Amino acid sequence: MLRILGKATSINVRKVLWTCAELQLPYQREDWGSGFQPTDAPQFLALNPNAMVPVVVDGDFVLWESNTIIRYLANQHGGAHLYPSAPRARAAVDQWLDWQATDLNDAWRYPFMSLVRQSPAHQDPALLAAGCATWNARMQLLEQRLEATGAYVAGNDFSLADVVIGLSLNRWRRTLAQRPELPALEAYHTRLRQRPGFLEHGDNGLV
Ligand SMILES: N[C@@H](CCC(=O)N[C@@H](CS)C(=O)NCC(=O)O)C(=O)O
């Protein structure tokens, strides 16, 4: 059976858990990461020298990096509906997966550390305001995209891109008290809430 190493509170682990739910793929999860078994333990570093969760072990195959893991799971375990093989359809999904892991992830770092983690090193009001403005601007970009598709991030159909963007949307809604009104994003959120995987692993009370 698939092994997933990583605490269920981690946004990056939750990407993998939600993808498994979409694929109806059974797994065994082990608690690793801060607050649980430490990722600098030798047996963890042997699997992931980058010392981060999630890691998956699928038979004799070991993989880390959350967005890479969910692509692999869809490719290996019957997820063509989540990650299409036609080059342009696939590229549209990849574009949003990569954007989430880079530009969007970077945008929330300071506000998340400040407001959610309450990190003493992230309490500069000017930097916090700038971070919130950048994060909101990135969400505005998503608003325009969802206005255009009227459905999901990569187009008409739910895909892996919606797993990572859906979790990111949940984080934004739960972190920033003052957000611009983005109705297409709110409608998208309601659409995602029809999926059991989002209710269990995405909009489940965690940030
Ligand atoms: N780029 C990595 C980032 C993974 C990451 O940041 N994981 C965090 C938890 S969300 C982590 O392992 N932190 C160290 C720890 O919990 O010990 C991915 O997408 O898999």
Ligand as a Chemical Component Dictionary entry (heavy atoms), coordinates in Angstrom:
data_LIG
# 
_chem_comp.id                   LIG 
_chem_comp.type                 NON-POLYMER 
_chem_comp.pdbx_formal_charge   0 
_chem_comp.three_letter_code    LIG 
# 
loop_
_chem_comp_atom.comp_id 
_chem_comp_atom.atom_id 
_chem_comp_atom.alt_atom_id 
_chem_comp_atom.type_symbol 
_chem_comp_atom.charge 
_chem_comp_atom.model_Cartn_x 
_chem_comp_atom.model_Cartn_y 
_chem_comp_atom.model_Cartn_z 
_chem_comp_atom.pdbx_ordinal 
LIG N1  N1  N 0 8.380 22.410 -1.759 1  
LIG C1  C1  C 0 7.971 21.466 -0.742 2  
LIG C2  C2  C 0 7.682 22.218 0.529  3  
LIG C3  C3  C 0 7.300 21.262 1.643  4  
LIG C4  C4  C 0 7.168 21.980 2.976  5  
LIG O1  O1  O 0 7.330 23.208 3.086  6  
LIG N2  N2  N 0 6.845 21.200 3.983  7  
LIG C5  C5  C 0 6.795 21.730 5.337  8  
LIG C6  C6  C 0 5.404 21.493 5.929  9  
LIG S1  S1  S 0 4.130 22.311 4.990  10 
LIG C7  C7  C 0 7.820 20.999 6.174  11 
LIG O2  O2  O 0 8.186 19.871 5.899  12 
LIG N3  N3  N 0 8.324 21.685 7.219  13 
LIG C8  C8  C 0 9.303 21.075 8.098  14 
LIG C9  C9  C 0 8.684 20.302 9.208  15 
LIG O3  O3  O 0 7.462 20.280 9.380  16 
LIG O4  O4  O 0 9.464 19.707 9.949  17 
LIG C10 C10 C 0 6.743 20.680 -1.227 18 
LIG O5  O5  O 0 5.901 21.268 -1.908 19 
LIG O6  O6  O 0 6.648 19.470 -0.945 20 
# 
loop_
_chem_comp_bond.comp_id 
_chem_comp_bond.atom_id_1 
_chem_comp_bond.atom_id_2 
_chem_comp_bond.value_order 
_chem_comp_bond.pdbx_ordinal 
LIG N1  C1  SING 1  
LIG C1  C2  SING 2  
LIG C1  C10 SING 3  
LIG C2  C3  SING 4  
LIG C3  C4  SING 5  
LIG C4  O1  DOUB 6  
LIG C4  N2  SING 7  
LIG N2  C5  SING 8  
LIG C5  C6  SING 9  
LIG C5  C7  SING 10 
LIG C6  S1  SING 11 
LIG C7  O2  DOUB 12 
LIG C7  N3  SING 13 
LIG N3  C8  SING 14 
LIG C8  C9  SING 15 
LIG C9  O3  DOUB 16 
LIG C9  O4  SING 17 
LIG C10 O5  DOUB 18 
LIG C10 O6  SING 19 
# 
